């Protein structure tokens, strides 16, 4: 989970001894004494581990602790637990989705039929099919995790079983359901992590126990540390140093002196002195508590690092302290650090204050967008206060030097240099440019100018003499959690964010499962054997490249023949390794061949429902779990096989290509050769078609028909024939078939379009491959839009509404 999460058996033993000594006694009542011990020790473990965890992992630890305690009492059904974290039931049932269940995704129905094979949920699929309205009420509920279930199910199911059902219906509500589950089974205190308590951490330390602050971006515990040192009278006996090149020897001497004189030593940024970490480990191991002053303490700060000594982590007292998160907290932190004088600088103080507020709001916006994952930024950038500080100083300078406000200069400096200097993805640079234009604009000088579509966030007319309290008062009125509309996103963005949290938590839990099963559940070996046998039985033979090359020879006028042969060769590379490793792992389980490290890793991946590394190395990008990945692979192979048997299809399933860029190049090449034009003068024109792809029975005269793209962040409106807002709870919508038509010397439209990026998978982020293409990005597609447009610094028209909403198209989804 994190390299800093290290705990040792001696550390655990010491905690246990403390638990025995401090738990409530019960004279002559052994069962009560054991109950007191269990209760006290569990709370002790929770408090001591929680203080060393980042906020994002505290609920995960509580949930895992709850599961392990319940499992110890035999209250966890292994098959139910496995379904909850993996989505796989004891067996798979193929049943058509009921008529009238359009509100339910195919994946949702598949998981419902899967959990119906669990004894406790037997018949749930029939109940859903027969009472669609009752179950839709649960699906549509804003509190689906607490909504009563139809019929007898609410009384019949326990907390774990209800979460299994919720995983299928509303996975975005799982984290809330987990909190309710923990509270019901363990108590409220296990959902409310203890606050940062430096004195308590100090009490748990010894002279040979380092105290370690585990840092995160934006956190700085030194102020609290120095205040604590002052409180206990050690401020004058404290030496500190920030580690880096050449500082190791100085740190060693400080520690040696402090051990004798009973002083404290603070070594900051240990992650920057990786070469000295071995020496630090030696120093810590050599500390003899009988020869060192009892007042000596060693304090360390470090970002998470795999090079930090494990023994120091295991025996030390670890603490985390993260800065408050959220748009409101970000604004509050910035203005809290300003004085009235800071807000009255420049010759235009009123203009400066309003533009500074816009700049601070922009900074909070771009930081908080990270919580939406790839929908917010393709790459999660670490924007920090230095970016805001330099932008603020430039704002002061330009307002003093110019008679007017140089908006264009300020926008370029802040978007493309101060913040854009960190940005490595051109789509993210486009986003940051559009966001800033909302805040560095003449309209921001108007009182009450809306900074969000709803108008809940706006500029204010601050008191000229005391502007800082005015801003603090206004910021205090803002909601704790900002709605997606502040960021220009649809309300569905919250669902996406919550779903990502759910699946990330389950992926982590899957990776932490023990290698041997307990109780009545299937063993690890059984799961691997069944999975391998199931995949092997469905896997087709490799393509006959020689026969296909004869049927589809290289022809000047038909580049699609070459595209087909190359696709078959690429898929054969994947099929070959699968055909080789699937029998091997089944033989290894029986002891007929050696269980190599590669095969063992393959087995672990199958248990965790991940694609094995050996397959992934030969495969196309995908985020799907193993079962869904195999199902999609079979669909892809069927698409290619249909092409081989029936000839070039009238409409291409773009999601079925291993390398779609080659197909697009082949389409342009066909046009260039037919019309005797240079291929580099051709650009695609895009036309969204009416009707279904099944209605397309002939290839177009020029270009190609494609299908299989999914939109996120918006939908295609067939009546208006342009992009439109998403339907609530509908995260992805399929794009109708499109006609990609190469046009020579094409002029890009100047309005009423959105340049929509197309990616292979939802992660959006990619790297350059050896072919010079991105491993994820495919191409830009222009889609009609009736929303406001903007002209970017490249002179291209675009829709700022859809840019801020993170609208993109994908070839493949997560399930």
C-alpha positions in Angstrom: 0.0 0.0 0.0 2.8 2.4 1.0 6.5 1.7 1.6 6.3 3.5 5.0 3.7 1.1 6.4 6.1 -1.2 8.2 5.5 -2.9 11.5 7.6 -5.5 13.4 6.7 -8.5 15.6 8.6 -6.8 18.6 6.5 -3.7 18.1 3.4 -5.8 18.1 4.6 -7.8 21.2 5.2 -4.5 23.1 1.7 -3.3 22.3 0.3 -6.6 23.5 2.1 -6.4 26.8 0.8 -2.9 27.3 -2.7 -4.2 26.5 -2.4 -6.9 29.2 -1.1 -4.4 31.7 -3.6 -1.6 31.1 -6.8 -3.4 30.2 -9.6 -3.6 32.8 -9.1 -6.6 35.2 -11.9 -9.0 36.0 -11.3 -11.1 39.1 -12.1 -14.8 38.8 -14.1 -14.1 35.6 -11.9 -15.5 32.8 -14.4 -14.9 29.9 -14.9 -11.3 30.9 -11.1 -10.8 31.3 -10.5 -12.2 27.8 -13.3 -9.9 26.4 -11.7 -6.9 28.1 -8.3 -7.8 26.7 -9.7 -8.2 23.2 -11.5 -5.0 23.3 -8.7 -2.9 24.7 -6.0 -4.5 22.5 -8.1 -4.0 19.3 -8.5 -0.3 20.2 -4.8 0.0 21.0 -3.8 -1.5 17.7 -6.3 0.8 15.8 -5.0 4.0 17.5 -1.3 3.1 17.0 -1.6 2.1 13.4 -4.1 4.9 12.5 -1.7 7.6 13.5 0.8 6.4 10.9 -1.6 6.1 8.0 -2.6 8.7 5.4 -6.2 9.7 5.6 -7.1 7.8 2.4 -6.0 4.5 4.0 -7.6 4.9 7.5 -11.0 3.6 6.4 -9.4 0.7 4.5 -7.5 -0.3 7.7 -10.7 -0.1 9.8 -12.6 -2.3 7.2 -9.8 -4.8 7.1 -9.6 -4.9 10.9 -13.4 -5.4 11.1 -13.2 -8.3 8.6 -10.4 -10.0 10.3 -12.1 -9.8 13.7 -15.4 -11.1 12.3 -13.6 -13.8 10.4 -12.0 -14.9 13.7 -15.4 -15.4 15.1 -16.6 -17.3 12.0 -19.0 -14.4 10.9 -17.6 -14.0 7.4 -18.7 -16.2 4.5 -15.6 -16.6 2.3 -17.6 -16.7 -1.0 -19.5 -13.5 0.0 -16.2 -11.7 1.0 -14.6 -12.8 -2.3 -17.5 -11.5 -4.3 -17.5 -8.2 -2.5 -13.9 -7.4 -3.2 -13.6 -9.1 -6.7 -17.1 -9.1 -8.1 -16.9 -12.9 -8.8 -19.5 -15.3 -7.4 -19.2 -19.1 -6.9 -20.3 -19.5 -10.5 -21.3 -17.5 -13.5 -24.9 -17.5 -14.9 -25.7 -16.1 -18.4 -29.2 -14.7 -18.2 -30.6 -12.0 -20.4 -31.3 -8.6 -18.8 -35.1 -8.2 -18.1 -37.1 -6.1 -20.5 -37.7 -2.6 -19.1 -34.4 -2.6 -17.1 -32.8 0.1 -19.3 -31.8 2.0 -16.1 -29.5 -0.9 -15.2 -26.1 -1.5 -17.0 -25.2 -4.9 -18.4 -22.4 -5.1 -15.8 -24.9 -4.4 -13.0 -27.2 -7.3 -14.2 -24.2 -9.7 -14.6 -23.2 -9.1 -11.0 -26.8 -9.6 -9.7 -27.0 -13.0 -11.5 -23.6 -13.8 -10.0 -24.5 -13.0 -6.4 -27.7 -15.1 -6.9 -25.4 -18.1 -6.8 -24.6 -17.3 -3.2 -26.8 -19.3 -0.8 -27.9 -16.2 1.2 -28.9 -14.3 -2.0 -30.4 -17.1 -3.9 -33.4 -15.8 -5.9 -32.3 -12.1 -5.8 -32.1 -12.1 -9.7 -35.7 -13.2 -9.9 -36.8 -10.6 -7.3 -35.1 -7.8 -9.3 -36.7 -9.1 -12.6 -40.2 -9.3 -11.1 -40.1 -5.9 -9.2 -38.1 -3.6 -11.4 -39.8 -0.5 -10.0 -39.0 -1.4 -6.4 -35.4 -2.1 -7.2 -35.1 1.0 -9.3 -36.1 3.1 -6.3 -33.0 1.7 -4.5 -30.9 2.5 -7.6 -32.2 6.0 -7.8 -31.9 6.8 -4.1 -29.4 9.4 -3.0 -28.8 7.2 0.0 -28.8 3.9 -1.7 -26.6 2.4 1.1 -29.4 3.0 3.6 -32.4 2.6 1.4 -34.7 -0.3 2.6 -34.7 -3.2 0.1 -37.9 -4.5 -1.5 -39.8 -7.4 0.0 -38.2 -9.7 2.5 -34.6 -8.8 1.5 -34.0 -6.0 3.9 -34.7 -8.2 7.0 -33.1 -11.3 5.4 -29.7 -9.9 4.5 -26.9 -9.0 6.9 -24.5 -6.1 6.5 -21.9 -7.9 4.3 -24.6 -9.4 2.1 -26.2 -6.0 1.6 -22.8 -4.6 0.5 -22.5 -7.4 -2.0 -25.8 -6.3 -3.5 -24.8 -2.6 -3.3 -21.6 -3.4 -5.3 -23.8 -4.6 -8.1 -26.4 -1.8 -7.9 -24.6 1.3 -6.7 -20.8 0.8 -6.3 -20.4 4.5 -5.7 -22.1 4.1 -2.3 -19.9 1.3 -1.1 -17.5 3.5 0.9 -20.5 5.0 2.9 -21.9 1.5 3.4 -18.5 0.3 4.6 -18.5 3.1 7.3 -22.0 2.0 8.4 -20.8 -1.7 8.5 -17.7 -0.8 10.6 -19.8 1.2 13.0 -22.4 -1.5 13.4 -19.9 -4.3 14.0 -17.1 -2.5 15.9 -18.4 0.8 17.1 -18.4 4.5 16.2 -14.8 5.0 17.3 -13.5 2.8 14.5 -14.9 5.2 11.9 -13.6 8.3 13.6 -9.8 8.2 13.5 -8.0 9.7 16.5 -6.7 13.3 15.9 -3.0 14.1 15.6 -1.6 13.8 19.1 2.1 14.6 19.3 2.3 14.3 23.1 0.8 10.8 23.0 3.3 9.8 20.3 6.2 11.2 22.4 5.0 9.2 25.4 5.2 6.0 23.4 8.8 6.6 22.4 12.1 5.7 24.0 15.7 6.8 23.4 16.1 4.0 20.8 12.7 4.6 19.2 12.9 7.3 16.5 9.8 9.4 15.9 9.1 9.7 12.2 6.8 12.2 10.5 5.6 10.7 7.2 5.0 13.7 4.9 2.6 14.3 2.1 2.5 17.1 -0.4 1.8 20.4 1.3 2.2 19.1 4.8 4.7 20.7 7.2 4.7 19.4 10.8 7.7 21.5 11.9 5.6 24.3 13.4 3.6 21.9 15.6 6.9 20.1 16.5 8.7 23.3 17.6 5.6 24.3 19.6 5.7 20.9 21.4 9.4 21.2 22.0 8.7 24.6 23.6 6.0 23.1 25.8 8.2 20.4 27.2 11.2 22.7 27.7 13.3 21.2 25.0 13.4 24.0 22.5 16.8 25.2 23.6 18.1 21.7 23.4 17.0 21.0 19.9 19.2 20.8 16.8 17.8 20.5 13.3 19.2 19.9 9.9 17.7 19.4 6.4 19.3 16.5 4.8 20.7 16.6 1.3 24.0 16.2 -0.5 26.9 16.4 2.0 24.8 16.7 5.1 25.1 13.1 6.3 28.4 13.6 8.2 27.0 16.7 10.0 23.8 14.7 11.0 26.0 11.9 12.4 27.9 14.3 14.6 24.7 16.0 15.8 23.2 12.6 16.9 26.4 11.6 18.6 26.5 14.8 20.6 22.8 14.8 21.4 23.0 11.2 22.9 25.5 12.4 25.4 23.9 15.8 26.2 20.3 14.6 26.3 19.2 16.7 23.3 16.7 16.3 20.5 17.8 16.0 16.9 15.5 16.7 13.9 16.6 15.4 10.6 14.3 16.7 7.8 13.6 15.4 4.3 15.3 12.0 4.8 14.0 11.0 1.3 16.5 13.4 -0.2 19.5 11.6 1.4 18.9 8.1 0.1 22.6 7.3 0.0 22.9 8.1 3.7 19.9 5.9 4.8 22.2 2.9 5.4 24.2 5.0 7.8 21.1 6.1 9.6 20.0 2.5 10.0 23.4 1.6 11.5 23.2 4.6 14.0 19.7 3.6 15.1 20.6 0.0 15.6 23.7 1.0 17.7 21.8 3.1 20.2 22.2 1.5 23.7 19.5 2.8 26.0 21.8 2.1 29.0 24.5 4.4 27.7 22.4 7.2 26.2 20.8 10.1 28.1 17.1 9.4 28.8 16.2 12.8 27.4 17.6 12.0 23.9 15.2 11.7 21.0 15.7 11.4 17.3 13.0 13.0 15.1 12.8 12.3 11.4 10.7 13.6 8.5 10.4 11.9 5.1 8.2 11.6 2.1 7.2 8.0 1.4 10.3 6.3 0.0 11.2 2.6 -0.7 14.8 3.5 0.3 13.9 4.5 3.9 15.4 1.8 6.3 12.7 -0.8 7.1 14.2 -1.5 10.5 13.9 2.1 11.5 10.3 2.2 10.3 9.4 -1.0 12.1 10.7 0.1 15.4 9.9 3.8 15.2 6.8 5.8 16.1 5.3 6.9 12.8 3.0 9.9 12.4 1.2 11.5 9.5 -0.3 15.0 9.4 -1.9 16.1 6.2 -3.1 19.6 5.2 -6.8 20.1 5.1 -8.2 19.2 1.7 -10.9 20.9 -0.3 -11.6 24.1 -2.1 -12.7 25.9 1.0 -9.7 24.8 3.1 -7.4 25.8 0.3 -8.8 29.3 0.1 -8.9 29.6 3.9 -5.2 28.6 4.2 -4.2 31.2 1.6 -6.1 34.2 3.0 -5.3 33.2 6.6 -1.6 33.8 5.7 -2.3 37.3 4.4 -2.6 40.6 6.3 -4.7 43.7 5.4 -1.5 45.3 4.1 -0.8 42.4 1.7 -4.2 43.0 0.1 -3.6 46.7 -0.4 -0.5 46.5 -2.5 0.0 48.1 -6.0 -1.4 51.3 -7.3 -4.7 49.6 -8.0 -5.6 47.9 -4.7 -9.3 47.1 -5.5 -8.3 45.6 -8.9 -5.5 43.7 -7.2 -7.7 42.2 -4.5 -10.3 40.9 -7.0 -7.8 39.5 -9.4 -5.9 37.9 -6.4 -9.1 36.3 -5.2 -9.6 35.0 -8.7 -6.0 33.7 -8.7 -6.5 32.0 -5.3 -9.7 30.4 -6.5 -8.0 29.2 -9.7 -5.2 27.6 -7.5 -7.8 25.9 -5.3 -9.7 24.7 -8.4 -6.7 23.1 -10.2 -5.6 21.4 -7.0 -9.0 20.0 -6.1 -9.7 18.7 -9.6 -7.2 15.9 -8.8 -9.8 14.1 -6.7 -11.8 13.3 -9.9 -8.9 11.3 -11.2 -8.4 11.2 -15.0 -11.7 13.2 -15.4 -9.9 16.1 -13.7 -6.3 15.7 -15.0 -4.8 13.1 -17.3 -1.7 13.3 -15.1 -2.1 14.1 -11.3 0.1 17.2 -11.0 1.5 18.5 -7.7 0.7 22.2 -7.9 1.9 23.9 -4.7 2.1 27.3 -3.0 5.2 28.4 -4.8 3.2 28.4 -8.1 0.6 30.7 -6.4 3.3 32.9 -4.8 5.1 33.6 -8.1 1.8 34.3 -9.9 0.9 36.7 -7.1 4.2 38.6 -7.3 3.8 38.9 -11.1 0.2 40.2 -10.7 1.6 42.9 -8.3 4.3 43.9 -10.8 2.1 44.1 -13.9 -0.6 46.1 -12.2 2.0 48.7 -11.1 3.8 48.8 -14.5 0.7 48.9 -16.8 -1.9 51.6 -16.9 -4.4 48.9 -17.9 -4.7 45.2 -16.8 -2.7 43.1 -19.2 -5.1 40.1 -19.1 -3.5 38.3 -22.1 0.0 38.5 -20.6 -1.2 37.4 -17.2 -3.2 34.5 -18.6 -0.2 33.3 -20.6 2.3 33.6 -17.8 0.2 31.8 -15.2 -1.4 29.2 -17.4 1.6 28.3 -19.6 4.6 29.1 -17.5 3.9 29.2 -13.7 1.4 26.3 -13.6 1.8 25.0 -17.2 5.5 24.4 -16.6 4.5 21.4 -14.5 2.1 20.1 -17.1 3.3 17.4 -19.4 0.1 16.5 -21.3 -1.2 18.9 -24.0 -4.9 18.1 -23.1 -4.2 19.2 -19.5 -2.5 22.4 -20.8 -5.7 23.1 -22.8 -7.8 22.6 -19.6 -5.6 24.8 -17.4 -5.8 27.6 -20.0 -9.6 27.5 -20.2 -10.0 27.4 -16.4 -7.8 30.4 -15.8 -9.8 32.5 -18.4 -12.8 32.4 -16.0 -10.7 34.2 -13.3 -8.4 36.5 -15.2 -11.1 38.4 -17.1 -12.5 42.0 -16.9 -15.7 40.5 -15.5 -14.0 39.4 -12.3 -13.7 43.1 -11.3 -17.5 43.2 -11.0 -18.9 42.6 -7.5 -20.8 39.3 -7.3 -19.3 38.0 -10.5 -20.1 34.2 -10.6 -17.2 31.8 -10.3 -19.5 28.9 -10.8 -22.5 28.2 -12.9 -24.9 28.2 -9.9 -23.5 31.6 -8.6 -22.9 30.1 -5.1 -19.2 31.1 -5.6 -18.6 34.7 -6.5 -16.4 37.7 -6.0 -17.1 40.1 -3.2 -16.7 43.8 -2.4 -14.2 43.6 0.4 -13.9 46.3 3.1 -11.2 48.7 1.8 -9.7 49.2 5.3 -10.0 45.6 6.6 -10.2 43.4 3.5 -8.7 40.2 5.0 -11.5 39.7 7.5 -14.0 40.3 4.7 -12.6 37.4 2.7 -12.3 35.1 5.7 -15.9 35.8 6.6 -17.1 35.0 3.0 -14.9 31.8 2.8 -16.5 30.6 6.0 -19.9 30.6 4.3 -18.7 28.3 1.5 -19.7 24.6 1.7 -17.2 22.1 3.1 -17.4 19.9 0.0 -17.5 21.7 -3.3 -20.0 20.4 -5.9 -18.7 19.3 -9.3 -20.3 22.4 -10.9 -17.6 24.6 -9.4 -15.1 22.8 -11.6 -17.4 22.9 -14.6 -18.3 19.2 -14.3 -21.5 17.3 -14.3 -22.9 15.9 -11.0 -22.0 12.4 -12.3 -18.4 13.4 -11.7 -19.0 12.7 -8.0 -20.3 9.2 -8.8 -17.2 8.6 -10.9 -15.0 9.8 -8.1 -16.8 7.6 -5.5 -16.7 4.5 -7.8 -12.9 5.0 -8.4 -12.5 5.1 -4.6 -14.5 1.9 -4.2 -12.6 -0.1 -6.9 -9.2 1.2 -5.6 -10.1 0.0 -2.1 -11.2 -3.4 -3.4 -8.1 -3.8 -5.6 -6.0 -3.1 -2.5 -7.9 -5.6 -0.4 -7.5 -8.2 -3.2 -3.8 -7.8 -3.1 -3.7 -8.2 0.7 -5.6 -11.5 0.8 -3.8 -14.5 2.4 -2.4 -17.1 0.0 -4.2 -19.9 1.8 -8.0 -19.9 2.3 -9.5 -20.4 5.7 -12.9 -22.0 6.4 -15.1 -23.5 3.8 -14.1 -21.2 0.9 -12.2 -22.4 -2.2 -8.5 -22.7 -1.8 -6.1 -20.5 -3.8 -5.1 -23.5 -5.9 -8.7 -24.3 -6.7 -9.4 -20.8 -7.9 -6.3 -20.7 -10.1 -7.0 -24.1 -11.6 -10.6 -23.3 -12.4 -9.8 -19.9 -13.8 -7.0 -21.3 -16.1 -9.1 -24.2 -17.3 -12.1 -21.9 -18.0 -9.9 -19.5 -20.1 -8.1 -22.3 -21.9 -11.4 -23.9 -22.9 -12.6 -20.7 -24.6 -9.4 -19.6 -26.2 -9.3 -20.0 -30.0 -6.3 -21.1 -32.0 -3.8 -18.6 -33.4 -4.5 -17.1 -36.8 -3.0 -18.8 -39.8 -0.9 -15.8 -41.1 0.2 -17.6 -44.3 -3.4 -18.4 -45.3 -4.7 -14.9 -44.4 -1.8 -13.3 -46.4 -2.8 -15.3 -49.4 -6.5 -14.3 -49.1 -5.6 -10.7 -48.3 -2.3 -10.0 -50.2 -0.5 -6.6 -50.1 -2.3 -4.4 -52.7 -1.5 -0.8 -53.6 -5.2 0.2 -53.7 -6.3 -1.6 -50.5 -4.2 -0.8 -47.4 -6.8 -2.6 -45.2 -5.3 -6.0 -46.2 -2.0 -5.0 -44.6 -3.8 -3.7 -41.5 -5.6 -7.0 -41.1 -2.4 -9.1 -41.4 -0.6 -6.9 -38.9 -3.5 -7.1 -36.5 -3.5 -10.9 -36.7 0.3 -11.0 -36.1 -0.1 -8.8 -33.0 -2.9 -10.9 -31.6 -1.0 -14.1 -32.3 1.8 -12.8 -30.0 -0.7 -12.6 -27.2 -2.4 -15.9 -28.0 0.9 -17.8 -28.2 1.9 -16.8 -24.6 -1.6 -17.6 -23.3 -1.6 -21.0 -25.0 1.8 -21.7 -23.5 1.3 -20.5 -19.9 -2.3 -21.8 -19.2 -1.3 -25.5 -19.5 2.0 -24.8 -17.6 0.3 -23.3 -14.6 -2.2 -26.2 -14.4 0.7 -28.7 -14.6 2.6 -26.7 -11.9 -0.3 -26.9 -9.5 -0.2 -30.7 -9.9 3.5 -30.8 -9.4 4.3 -32.0 -12.9 6.5 -28.9 -13.7 8.4 -26.4 -11.6 6.3 -23.5 -10.2 8.5 -20.7 -11.5 8.4 -17.1 -10.2 6.6 -16.1 -13.4 3.9 -18.9 -13.0 3.5 -18.0 -9.3 2.9 -14.4 -10.2 0.4 -15.5 -12.9 -1.5 -17.5 -10.2 -1.5 -14.5 -7.8 -2.9 -12.3 -10.6 -5.7 -14.8 -11.3 -6.7 -14.9 -7.7 -6.7 -11.0 -7.6 -8.6 -10.9 -10.9 -5.8 -9.1 -12.6 -4.3 -9.7 -16.0 -1.0 -11.6 -15.6 2.2 -9.6 -16.3 3.3 -12.2 -19.0 0.0 -11.6 -20.9 -0.1 -7.8 -20.3 3.4 -7.5 -21.9 2.0 -8.8 -25.1 -1.5 -7.2 -24.9 -3.1 -3.9 -25.7 -3.9 -1.4 -22.9 -6.9 -2.4 -20.7 -8.2 -1.6 -17.2 -10.6 -4.5 -17.1 -10.4 -7.2 -14.4 -9.4 -10.6 -15.7 -12.8 -12.1 -16.5 -14.0 -8.9 -18.3 -10.6 -8.8 -20.1 -10.9 -12.3 -21.4 -14.5 -11.7 -22.5 -13.3 -8.6 -24.4 -10.4 -10.4 -25.9 -12.8 -13.1 -27.3 -14.9 -10.3 -28.8 -11.9 -8.8 -30.4 -10.7 -12.1 -31.9 -14.3 -12.7 -33.2 -14.2 -9.3 -34.9 -10.9 -10.2 -36.6 -12.1 -13.7 -37.5 -15.3 -12.2 -39.0 -13.1 -10.0 -41.2 -11.0 -12.9 -42.3 -14.0 -15.1 -43.2 -16.5 -12.5 -44.5 -14.2 -9.8 -46.0 -13.6 -6.2 -45.1 -16.6 -5.1 -42.9 -18.7 -2.1 -43.9 -18.4 -0.7 -40.4 -15.2 -1.1 -38.3 -15.3 -1.8 -34.6 -12.5 0.6 -33.6 -12.3 -0.9 -30.1 -11.4 -4.2 -31.6 -8.1 -3.0 -33.1 -4.9 -3.9 -31.2 -3.3 -0.8 -32.8 -6.1 1.6 -34.1 -3.6 4.2 -35.3 -2.5 1.8 -38.0 -6.1 1.4 -39.2 -6.6 5.2 -39.3 -3.4 5.6 -41.3 -4.5 2.9 -43.7 -7.8 4.7 -44.2 -6.0 7.9 -45.2 -3.6 5.9 -47.3 -6.4 4.4 -49.3 -7.8 7.8 -50.0 -4.4 9.3 -50.9 -3.6 6.5 -53.4 -7.1 6.5 -54.9 -7.0 10.3 -55.5 -3.3 10.5 -56.1 -2.7 13.0 -53.2 0.2 13.3 -50.7 -1.0 11.6 -47.5 0.3 14.4 -45.3 -2.2 16.8 -46.8 -5.1 14.8 -45.6 -7.1 15.4 -42.4 -10.3 13.6 -41.2 -13.7 15.2 -41.4 -16.1 13.7 -38.8 -19.8 13.0 -39.3 -21.9 11.4 -36.6 -24.4 9.1 -38.4 -28.1 8.4 -37.6 -29.3 4.9 -36.9 -27.5 1.7 -35.8 -24.3 0.3 -37.1 -26.2 -2.9 -38.2 -27.9 -0.8 -40.8 -24.6 0.0 -42.5 -24.3 -2.8 -45.1 -21.8 -1.2 -47.5 -18.5 0.6 -47.1 -18.6 4.3 -48.0 -17.2 5.6 -51.2 -14.3 7.2 -49.3 -13.1 7.0 -45.7 -14.6 4.5 -43.3 -17.5 3.9 -40.9 -16.5 3.2 -37.3 -18.4 2.2 -34.1 -17.5 1.3 -30.5 -16.7 4.7 -28.9 -18.0 5.7 -25.5 -18.4 9.3 -24.2 -17.6 10.3 -20.6 -18.6 13.7 -19.2 -21.3 14.3 -21.8 -23.6 12.4 -24.2 -24.6 12.6 -27.9 -28.1 14.1 -28.3 -29.6 12.5 -31.5 -32.5 15.1 -31.6 -30.2 18.2 -31.4 -27.4 16.3 -33.2 -24.7 17.7 -30.9 -23.2 17.1 -27.5 -25.4 17.5 -24.4 -25.3 17.2 -20.7 -25.1 13.6 -19.3 -28.2 12.0 -17.9 -27.9 11.6 -14.1 -26.2 8.3 -13.1 -25.4 7.5 -16.7 -21.6 7.8 -16.6 -20.8 6.5 -20.2 -22.9 6.6 -23.4 -22.1 5.0 -26.7 -21.4 7.3 -29.6 -23.5 6.5 -32.8 -21.6 5.2 -35.8 -19.3 7.8 -37.4 -18.0 8.5 -40.8 -14.3 9.4 -40.9 -13.7 11.1 -44.3 -10.2 12.2 -45.3 -10.2 15.7 -46.8 -7.2 17.4 -48.6 -6.0 20.7 -47.1 -8.9 20.7 -44.7 -9.7 24.0 -42.9 -10.5 23.5 -39.2 -14.0 24.8 -38.2 -13.8 28.1 -36.2 -16.9 27.5 -34.0 -19.6 25.1 -32.9 -17.3 22.2 -32.4 -15.6 20.4 -29.5 -12.2 18.8 -30.2 -12.8 15.6 -28.3 -9.8 13.4 -27.4 -10.2 9.7 -28.1 -8.3 7.3 -25.8 -8.0 3.5 -25.7 -8.8 3.3 -21.9 -10.2 5.4 -19.1 -6.8 6.2 -17.5 -6.2 8.8 -20.4 -2.6 9.0 -19.4 -0.1 7.4 -21.8 3.5 7.4 -22.9 5.2 7.5 -26.3 5.8 4.1 -27.8 8.6 3.0 -30.1 6.2 3.8 -33.1 6.0 7.4 -32.0 2.4 7.1 -31.1 0.9 7.4 -27.6 0.2 4.2 -25.8 -3.3 5.6 -25.0 -4.3 8.6 -27.0 -5.7 7.7 -30.5 -6.8 11.0 -32.2 -8.8 14.2 -31.9 -12.5 13.9 -33.1 -14.5 17.1 -33.8 -18.0 16.8 -32.4 -20.8 19.4 -32.9 -21.5 21.6 -29.9 -23.9 24.4 -29.2 -22.1 25.6 -26.1 -19.9 28.7 -25.9 -16.6 28.3 -27.7 -13.1 29.8 -27.3 -10.0 30.2 -29.4 -6.9 28.7 -27.8 -3.4 29.9 -28.2 -2.9 27.6 -31.2 -5.7 29.5 -32.9 -8.0 26.4 -32.8 -11.7 26.7 -31.9 -13.0 24.6 -29.0 -15.8 24.4 -26.5 -14.7 25.6 -23.0 -17.8 24.0 -21.4 -16.8 20.5 -22.5 -13.1 21.1 -21.8 -13.8 21.9 -18.2 -16.2 18.9 -17.9 -13.3 16.6 -19.0 -15.3 15.2 -21.9 -13.5 12.4 -23.8 -14.2 9.3 -25.9 -12.9 5.8 -25.2 -12.5 2.6 -27.0 -12.7 0.5 -23.8 -14.2 0.9 -20.4 -13.4 -0.6 -17.0 -15.9 -3.5 -17.1 
